[in-house]
Amino acid sequence: MKCFSTIKLSVQICIAVLIAGFFTTFYSCSTSNDLVKNGVSDYKIFVSQKAIEPEKNAAVELQKYIYKISGCKLGITDKTDADDKLIYIGFQQVPSVLITGLDTASFSNEEFIIRSDGKNLLIAGGHSRGTMFGVVTYLTDYLHCRWYTREVIKIPAQPTITLSKIEDRQKPTLQYREPFYHEAYDTQWALHNRTNNHAIPDSLGGAYVTFPFVHTFYQLVSPQKYFARHPEYFAESGGKRLESKGQLCLTNPAVVKAATETVFEWIRTHPEANVYSIDQNDGEGYCECVHCKALDIKEGSHSGTLINFVNQIADTVAKVHPEIALQTLAYDYTEIPPKNLRPADNVMIRLCHYQYCSAHPLGTCDSHKEYINRLEQWKKISKRITIWDYYTQFASFLMPFPNFETMKHDVKFYADHGVVGLFAQGNNVPDDGHGEFTELRAWVFAQLMWNPDKDAQGLIDEFVENVYGDASGYVSQYIKLMHDQVKPASAYFSIWTDPEDTNYLNLKSIQKADSLFTLAKNSTRKDTAVYKRVERAYLPVLFTKLYFYSIGGTAYVQDDLGKEVQDFKRIIAGNRITSLAEMPMVGSIPKFLERVQSKDHFITDWYIIGPFDNEERKGFSTVYAPERGFDTTRTYAGKSADVKWKQYSDNTSGYIDFAKQFTPQKNVVSYAYTKIKLDQAKTVRFGAGSNDGVRVWINGKMVLDRPVLRKAVPNDDIISVPMVKGDNTVLVKVDQTGNKWGFYFAQKNGSDVKKQQ
């Protein structure tokens, strides 16, 4: 028994030792693998005294957010001890074991490494943003923080932060990343979403600086300074030198000399710039002098004179500053590359994707073929290319613009084609910046510009879920509703497409969207912040309803117009939006509301007939049969077939769209006829708008004759016409030379007009 007891005791001792060893090993491992455990840590953040300011601020940034996540505030030190557990920020004074195999000097400006051996952690990168972006990436990729908007920041509570082995070296796919949305110019948002626009100060790593930003010809050679004495410095157009709204004479040696002097001054006064812009002004007005014209003809493009001009400046600059890069636009009339000239090695091309299809991604739509071909041509002759692309409707930032497929795919397309930078011009609405899904677009673009291989649809879904909360399902359904309609190859809209020219803003879609947002708002009424964000997402739908109402689409507002207007004003004011578009006159909110509340009566019930011939625009003055009398029983010879009167009625828009009603649609004229019944004789004011020319007869008398080429806008022409008691006839004739074709016709300020067929 004694022996047994001794054995039993020995076994117990062994078991106790094993258990103690197990727990010692377990907790020892656990401690070494936890940066923070239950809100407590024995780690410090090390940053060298010799570190640059952005690296020291990166240490502070990491300290701040680890505290927010775990409740533990790690100390920051510039001292090391053999027994310390440290997070090393920057490469200065890092133990060799943590930088084994690394050429630290080879890290580019935004490149970094996150490396851990399970005990210590290194976050370090190239000068000046690398280390800071490494810290940001650690917070987002490993601690799951998110900066979706300026308001919606996700910092998950995590009292224990585990440190596992990590080997993560990254750099952005695109060197220049600028989503042009108001959100992206908030410093904290830009920093934590790793864009590099001018919102990031030098203390946090600085920005990718383009100076001046764009359209710099008149900054290079100022008309105020030179035109009076040297008009020959400026573009000749139509035999005259242009003092404004034109370009420079690019083959004039004196212009090259003056522009070169300006560039050297820019380099002296703005040494922080990454690239200096030598860009044509916005608009045309290129030089047609004998020398410029000859060179452009030789090169097969107006880019001939441009590249020749920029190269001369670049060659001179390179002799003094070989590290300096210059940039010029391939935009509008310079989009086509020159046949023989090649941009100098220190010249970067900024190609603009202007006036193409916005519905479909690059490479999936015939509309883009010409542009892609030009991109390929520029690639063959240029060292570096950045892109300026457009992702909004410029005349209406609040208009629903379902181009998420282009957003999802185009960044990767550009990256795969060797592009080094992207300026994504979006709906940067002043003052607060809330256009149609502004925040969503900015965030998704920022993630894809860093890494185009990310799951773009997953990013959209993540944003919607976290920003719209309980309403996210309804918001996702709305997004799908809009985007499903523009998937077919036949769908088309661009950055200048008006609401009435889209296929997806039809009455049925807007009514469905309205219902979805009613459910979305009801689901979030108890959460004021989310409810406000849902209302902001709804604003483009409300804008669309009021827009169509303002052009005669009475069916879009079937309830209380006054309430709809008040809701619009309230949401606009609550989000501090002061303009609806980039151009002040087009974007005026008071003028928009004035049109909505004008009580103009758009006449939408007509008989229409056509088309008749208008070759060489002779048809506008030709007296065709409809001008001789109205008879629904007769058939007439049209341009390509017999035609007769047919009824037309549409309460979704006051725009009578001949292009949707008649074929052929070029070099033609058509007519519309209606009757207006008055209870008494009086003078009536009418507003007309047409694309293109228009003639109007009332009671057989011509009261408007406008042989113009223009876009149809309500009330472009105002006429006052004496009308008789009873029936009054109205005949409208509109001609077409190309593209859109139709008219508006409204009685101004409401009336007792009664329609009669």
N, C-alpha and C positions, 0 to 999 in steps of 0.2 A: 504493500500500500504506500509505503514511504517513497519507494522508487516511482510509483505511478504519480504521486503528488509532485515529485520533483520534475518529472517529465511534463506534467500538466502545467506547472508554473513556468517552465522553460518555454513551452508552446505559447502560453499567454504573453510572456515577455516578447517573444518573437513577433506575435501578431500585433502587439502594441507598437513595437518598433516599426513594423511594416506600415501600420496605419498612420503613425506619426510621420514616417517618411513620405507616404502618399500625400498627406495633406500639406506637408512642407513643400513637396515638389509642386503640387497643384496650385497652392497659393503663390508660390514663388513664380511659377509660369504665369499665373493669372495676373499678378502684379506687373510683371515685365511686359505683358501683352495688353495692358490697359493704360491708355494715356490718362484717363480719369475713371475712377471706380466709385460709384455711389456719391458723386459730387466731390471727391477728394483725389488729389494727385500729388505725386512726388516728382513730376516733370517740371522743367523750366523751358522757356524759349530762349535760345541763344542767337544773338545777332552781333556781329563783330563791330567794334568801335570804328573800324575802317569801312564799314558797309555804306553804300550810297543811301541817300534819304528814302527813296522808294522801298528799299529793302527793310530799313528800320520801320517804316510805316506798314510794311507787310507783316512784320512781327506783331505790331499793335493790332492790326486787322485780325490776325489769327487769335490773339489773346481775347479780343472783344467777342468774337463769335463762339469760341470754345466756352467762354463764360455764359453767353446767352443759351447755348445748347445744354450745358451740363451744370451750370451754377458754380463751376470751379474757375477761379481766376488764376491762370498760370503766371508765374513771375517771368519777367524779361531780364536777361543778364548778358553781359559781355565777358563773363569769366567762366572758365571751365575747370572741372575737377574730375579725376579719374572715375569716381563713383557716381557722378551726376547722370541723370537720365534727361536727355535733351532733345528738343526739336530744333534742328539747325536751320536757320533762315539765311540763305545766300551761301556762296562757296567759300567765303573768307573763314579761315581757321577751322575748317571741317576736318575731322579725323580721316586719315587716308583710307581706312577701311570702308568709309561711306562714299568715297569718290573713286573707288577702284574701277579702272577701265574707262574713265571719263576724261575727255579732253575739255576741261571746263571753259577754256578760251574759245572753243568752237561753237558754243551756244549762241544762236542768233538772238536778236533783241527780245522776242516774245517766246522763246523756247525755254522749257524748264524740265526738271526731273523731280518726281516725288519718289523717294527711295527709303525703304525701311528694312532693317535686318531683324525686326521683331522687338528690338529694344529701343534703338534710337531712330529718329525720323529726320530725313533731309528734304527740304523744299528749297530749291535753288534754280536760278535760270540766268539768261543773258541780260545784259544791260539794255534798257532800263526797266522794261516791263516784265521780264521773264519771271523773276522771283515773285512779284506781286500776282501775276496770273497763275503761278503755281499754287500760291495760297488760295486764291479764288477757286481753282480747280479742286483742290483738296476739300474745300468747304462744300462744293456742289457735288462732286463725283463720289466722295467717300463719306461725307457727313450729311448729304442730301438736303442741303440748303438751296433755296430758289429765290430769285428776285424776278417774279413774273411782271410786276408793274411797280410803279412808285409806291402804290398802296399795299399791294399783295406780296408780302415777303414771307416765305416759309422757312422758319428756323425750328426744326423738330426738337422737342425735349428729349434729351438722351443723357441721363445722369452717369452712365458708363459708356466710355468711348474706347473701343478695342483697337489696338494697334497690331495689325498683321503684317506679314512681309509684303512689301510693295515694290514694284519696279515699273514706273510709269513715266515715260519720256514723251512729251508732246510739244508740238508747235502748230500754229494755225495753218490751215490750208491756204487761206488768202491772207496776204500781207496787209492789205488795206480793207477794212470792214466798216462800212458806214450805212446802217439802215436810217433813212431820212424820215424819222417819225419823232414827234415831240418827246416821247418817252425816252428815246435814246440819247437825249442831250441832258438828262439828269445824271450828275456825276456818279452817284452811287449805283444807279441802274447800269450805266455804261461800264463802270469798272467791274461789277460782278457778273455782267454778261459778256465781258471780254471783247467789246468793240474797241476801236481806237480812234474815235473822232475827237474833236477839240474839247469835249466835256471833261476829259481826264487831265488834271493839272500835272505839272512836272513832279510835284511832290508824291504823286501816286503812280508815276511811271511815264507820264506824258502821253502825247497823241501822235498819230500819223498826220503830219501837217502839210497841207497843200496851200501854197501861197502864190498869188491870190487864188481864190477858190475856183473861179470859172469866168469865162467871157471877159478876157483881159485886154483886148486890143486897144481900147481907149485909155486904159491905164498905162499900157506900154508907150503909146504915142497919143497924147491928149489933144483933142480938137481945140480945147480952150487955150492951150499953149501954142499950138502950131498952125491951126487952120487959116487964120487971118494972113499969115506970112507965107505959108506953104500949103495951099490947098492940094497941091500935087502929092502930098503925103497920104491922102485919103482916097478911098475907092471912087472910081469913075463908074457911074451907072446912068445909062440913057444919055450919055454925052456930058453929064454934070458931075462934079466932085461933091461927095456927100459929107456934110458937116456933122450929121447925126443919123442914127438908124442905118448905119452902113458899116463898112469894114475899112481896112487899110489897103494901100497900094503896095502889095507884097514884093514887087520886083524893083521898087525904088531903093537904091543903095543907101540913101539918106534915112529912109525909114528903118532899114536894117540897123544902121549905126545908132539911131536914137533909141530903138527898142533894146539893143544890146546894152547900152548905157543904163537903161532902166532896170534890166535884169541884174546887172552888177550891183546896182543900188539895193535891189531887193535882197540879194545875197548878203550884203553888208548889214542891212537893218533887220533882217529876219533869218538869222543863221539857224534857227530851230526848224526850219522847213525841211521836209523830206523831198519835196519836189516843187518846182516853180512852173507856173502855168503860162503858156503862150497860146491863148485860146481865141478863136474867132468870136466875135460878138454874137449874141442871140439874134436870129433873123437873118435875112439874106443881105442883098446890097453888096455882093462881092465885086471886086474890081474888074471892069471890062476894058481897061486901057489896052493899047495894042500889045504891050509886052506881057501883061498878065494873061490876056486872052490867048496869045500864041503859046505860052507855056502850058496853060490848062488844056488846050487842044492837043498839044504834043503828048501830055501825060494822060489824056482821056478822062480827066477829073479835075475839079477845082482844088482837090487836095494836092495837085502838082505845085501850084504857087505856094500853098501853105507849107508843105514839107520842105521845099526849097528855102523858104524864109526861115523856118525854125532851125533847119540844119546849119545855116550860116551863123546864127546866134549860138547854137550848141557847140560848133567848132571853136569859136572864140572863147566861150566859157570854159571848155575842156582844157584849154592851154593853161588856164590859171587855177581852175577848180576841177580837176579830173574826177572828183568824187560826186560832183553835183549832177542831179538828174533834172531834166526839163520834161514838160508834158504838154501835149496838144490834143485837141478834140478831133475825132473823126465823126462828124455830126452833120446831119441834114445834107447840105450840098457838098460836104467833104467826106462823106461816108465811104465813097468808092475810093479804093487805094490807087495811087499813081502807077502808071505802067512801068516806069524805069527807075524813078527816084526811090531811095530807101531811107527811112529815118536813121539818123545818126545813132550810134550805140548808146549815147547818153540821153536819147529822146524816147519817152514813153508815150504810147498811143492810148487815148481814152475814147473807146468806141461806144457810141450811143445807140441803144436799141429803141429807136423812136418810130412811132406810128405803125406798129405791127399788131397782130392779134394778141389780145390779153387773155383769151379764154383757154388757150392750149399751150402746153409747155413747148420749149424749143425742141425742134426735131420731130414734132408730132403733127405739124400743121403746115400746109403749103404756104401760108402767109410768111413763114419764117425762112423759107429756102434762100431767098435773096440775101437776107441778113447773115445767115450762117455762112454762105459762100463768101461774103465780104469779111467776116471774122477769120475764115480760113486764109484768105488772101493777105490780110494784115499780119496774121501769125507768121507767114512765110517770110515777111520782110522786116519784122520788128523784133527787137530783143524782149520787150515787155509790153503787155497790154492790160489795162484795167477797163472796166465796163461801167457805164452809166446806164442803168435800166430804170424803167418807169412802171410803177405798180399802183396807180390810182387814176381816178377820173379827175382831170385837172380843173374842169369847170364846176365840179360838184363833189367835194370831198366827203359829203355825207351820203352820196348815192351808193346803194349796195353794189359791190364790185366783186363778183365771185371768181377771183383769179387765184384761189389757193393752189390749184394744180401747178400754175407757173411758179408760185412761191416755193412749193415743195420740190420741184424738179430742176428749176433753172440754175440754182446756185451750184449744184453738182455738175450740170452741163458745162458751166463756165470753168469750174475747177478741172474737169476732165479735159478741157481744151486749153489748158495751160494759162488761163487768165490769173493774174496775181492780185487783183483787187476788184471790189464791187461797191458802187454807190447805188443803193436801192432807193430811188426817189418815191416816197409815199405821201400819204395825206397828213402832212405836218401842219395841222390846223392851229392857228393862233386862238387864244393865248395858252390854253391848257393842253391842246393837242389831241382832243378826242374826236377823231374822225371815225370812219367805219372800220371797226376792229383794229384800231391803231395799235393798241397795246399788244394784241395777239401777234400781229404781223411783225412788230419790232422784235418781240422775244424769239419767235421762230426764226426770223432772219439771222439774229445774232448767233443762235446755236448752230445754224447751218453754215454760216460764214466761217465759223471756227472749224467745224467738221461736217462737210456736206454728206458724209455717209450715214449720218444719224437718221433714224426713222422719223421723217417729217410729219407723217400723219399721227404718229405716236406723240410727237411734240404738241401738235394742235390739240389732240385729245387731252393731254396732260394739262395744258393751259386752261382749257375750257372747264375741266373738272375742278381745278383748284381756284379759279377766279370766279366762277358762277355758282359754285356750291350746289344746293338742291335744285337750282334751275338749269344745271349743266346739260341734262338730257334734252330739255326743250331747245336750248341754244344749239346743241349739236344737230337736232332735227332741222332747225332753221338753216344752218350752214349747209346741210345736205340738200335741203329743198332748193336753195339757190344754185348750188354747184351741179346738181344732177341735170339741170336744164341746159347747161352750157357745155356738157361733155360731147354731144354729137359734133361731128366734123363740120356740119353746116352752121353751127353757132359761131357768132363773131361779135366781139366788141373790142374797143380800143380805148386809149387814154382820153379820147375826145368824144366818145359815144354818149349821146344824150339819153336820158331815161326812156323817152318814147321810142327810141330806136333799138332797144334791147328786146330779147325774147323772154327774159326771166322776170321782168317787173310787170307782168300781166296782172289783171285784176284778181284772178283765181289765186295766184301765188302770193300776192300781197294780203289777201284775205286770210289765207292759210298762215302766213307769217304773223299776222296780227293775232290770230287765235293762239299760236304757239307762245307768243310773248305775253299774252294775257295769263296763260297757265304759268309761265315762268315767273311773272311778277307775283302772282298769287302764292306761289310756293316759297317766296323769300320775303314776304312782307314783315316778318318778325326780325329779320336781319337787315338793319338799315343800310349797312355798307354794301352788302351783296345786292340788295334791291336797287341801289343807286347804279351799280355796275350793270345790272340787267337793263335798267332804263336806258343807260348809255348805249348798250348794244341794240336796243329797240329804236333808238333815235333815227337811224337810216330808214327804217320802215315807215315811221311817222313822217319823215321828210318826204318820202316817195308818195305817200297818200296826199300830202298837201301840194306837192309839186304837180301831180296830175290834176288835182282839183283846180290849180291855178291856170291850167291850159285847157280847161273844159271837161276834164274827166270827173264829172260829178259822181259817178258810181264809186269812186275811191273813198269818198267821205259820205257815208250813209247815215251817220248819227249826228251828233252835235258838232258843227264846225267850230263854234266858239270854244268848246272844251278841247278839241284837238289842237287849236292854235295856242291856247293857254298851256297845255301840256308841253308843246314844242318850246314855247318861251321859257317855261320853268326848267326844262332839262338843259336847254342851251345855257341859261344863266347859271344853273347849278354846276355846270362843267366849265364855266368861264370861256365858252367858245364865242369868238367875236367875228368870225368870218366863215363862210361856207366854201370858199375857193381860194386859190392862190392869188387871183387877180381881184383887187379891192372892189371894183364896180360889179363884177360878176358875183362875188362872194358876199355882197351886202345883205345882211340878215333883215334890216328894215325894209329894203326894197323887195326882198322875197316875200315877206309877210304882207306887204302892200299889194302885191300881185294876187296872193291867196285871198285877201279880203276885199278885193276890188269890186266884186259883184258883177263883173263883166259877164254877159250872157253869150257863151260860145255857141254858134249854130252848128249842130252836128247831124242834122237830118237833111239830106240832099238827094237829088238825082245827079248822077255823074255819067259822062260819056267821053270816049277817047280810045286810043290816042290818035291824033292827027299829025301830019308831017310838019317838022320844024327844022329841016336841014338848012344850014347857014343862017339859022334863026329867022327864016322868012315866014314861018308859020305864026309867029307872034302877031304880025300885022295882017295875015291872010284872013279873010272873012269866010269861015267855014259854016256849014249848015246850021249848027246850034245857035249861031248869032242871028239867024234869020227867023227863028221861032222854035218853040218847045213843043215836041210831039213825041210821046212815048211809044207810038205805034209804028213809027218809021225807022228804017235802017239806012245808015249812011256809009260811004266809003271812007274807011280810016287809013292809017298809014300802011298797014300790012294786011288788013282784013276788014270786013264789014263790021260796023259798030252800031249800038243803039243805047238809049238811055237805060240806066239801071238804078235801083234805089240803094242808098247808102245811109246807114245810121250807126253811130258808135258813141255811147255815153262814157267810154273810158278815156277819151282824149278829144280835144277840140281840133287836133291836127288831122286834116283830111289828107291821107297818105296815098297819093296817086301811084307811087312806086310799088305799093302792095296790091294795087287794083288793076294795073294795066301793063301790057307787054306789047311792043318793046318799050324801053324806059329811057332811051337816049335820043336827043334831038326830036322831041315830040311836044305837043300841046294837048291839054284836055280841058274839059269844062265841068262846072258844077252849077246846079240850078235849084232854087228853093223859092218859097213864098213866105212873106212876113205879113201878118195881119195886125193892124192897129185899130184901136177903138176910136181914135181921132187923128186928124192930120197934125203933123208936127215935124220938126227937124230932128233927125236922129244922128248920133255920132257912132261911127263904126271904126273898129280897128282891124287892120289886115296885116298879115305877115305871109311871105311866100318864098318858095325856092323853085324856080328862080323868078322870072318876071311875072307880073300880074296885071290883068285888066278886070275892071268891075263895071257892070251895067246895073242900074236900078231903075226899074220901070222903063227899060229900053234905052236909057240915057247913060253914056259912059261917064263914070264919076271918078275913076282911078285908072291911070295908065303909067305903069312903072316897068320899063324894059331893063331890069337890073339882074345882076348875078349876085346871089346872096343866100345865106342860111335863113330858113324860115323862123322868125321870132314873132310872137304875138305882138300886135300893135306897132309894128314898124311904121305903118302908114295909118294916119288918123284922118278920116273924112267925115264931113257933116253934110247930110243929104236931106232935102225936104221930102217927106213921105206923105202919102194920101191916106185918108181913112179907108179901112178895109184892106183888100189884098194889095201887096206890093211885091213885084218880082225881083229876084236877085240872080244875076248870071256872073260867074267868076271864070276867068280863063287864066291858066298857069302854064308857062312853058318850062322846058327842061333841056339843059345842055349836058348834064352828066351828074351822077351821084344821086343825092336825095331830091325828092320831087313832091310837092304838096303845098298846103296853105292853111292858115288860120283865118277865121272870120267871126268877129264878135261885136255885139252891141255893147258900147261902153256904159259902165256904171249901172247896169241892170235896167229893166223897163217892164212895160206891160206887153211886150212882144208875145204873140202867140204863133206857134208853128203851124203851118198848113201845107200839106203836100198837094 
